[in-house]
């Protein structure tokens, strides 16, 4: 279940979050967004594409403690069984896209708020102002990528690594200490879920 269950609230949070990050008014935000992005339909996803993006969402929720690591296999297997039985519906894709947009924006805004409130503890190997400038520039660039591109076309893993690097800077570390977004673990979750779903449907 999404941590943002109300669709209207989710849409509002996307706009508010990205306005805060980009420093624009709501009207500027809408005017700057490419028309194709505003009017885009729901893309069709194969079972494999859906599960790949769903794994990204679970990794993001793991980062914020919305799910526990021992819950991940069960959640992935349930999703794999569902799409193996029913296919990927338009509703599934819409929910996945919305959840990724909102929860990635939440990550960006949290970091930017921490920096703007002067709550960051910067590493000591470079001047604090250098880290602050680089962090804000990276967050602004990520925010623009979220606005200018369809979320399901983005490399979510790469974005999460970039966000974790900024987070590490704000905690006084030049590099992330704990690489919680492990591509091998993520792929294992997907493969295990697919095998379990295929076994269940063939038995």
Secondary structure, DSSP 8 states (H G I E B T S, - for coil): --SS--HHHHHHHHHHHHHHHHT--HHHHHHHS-HHHHH-------HHHHHHHHHHHHHHHHHTTSS-GGGHHHHHHHHHHHHHHH---HHHHHHHHHHHHHHHHHHHHHHHHHHHTT--B--SSS-HHHHHHHHHHHHHHHHHHHHHS-GGGS-HHHHHHHHHHHHHHHBT-SS-SS----HHHHHHHHHHHHHHHHHHHH-
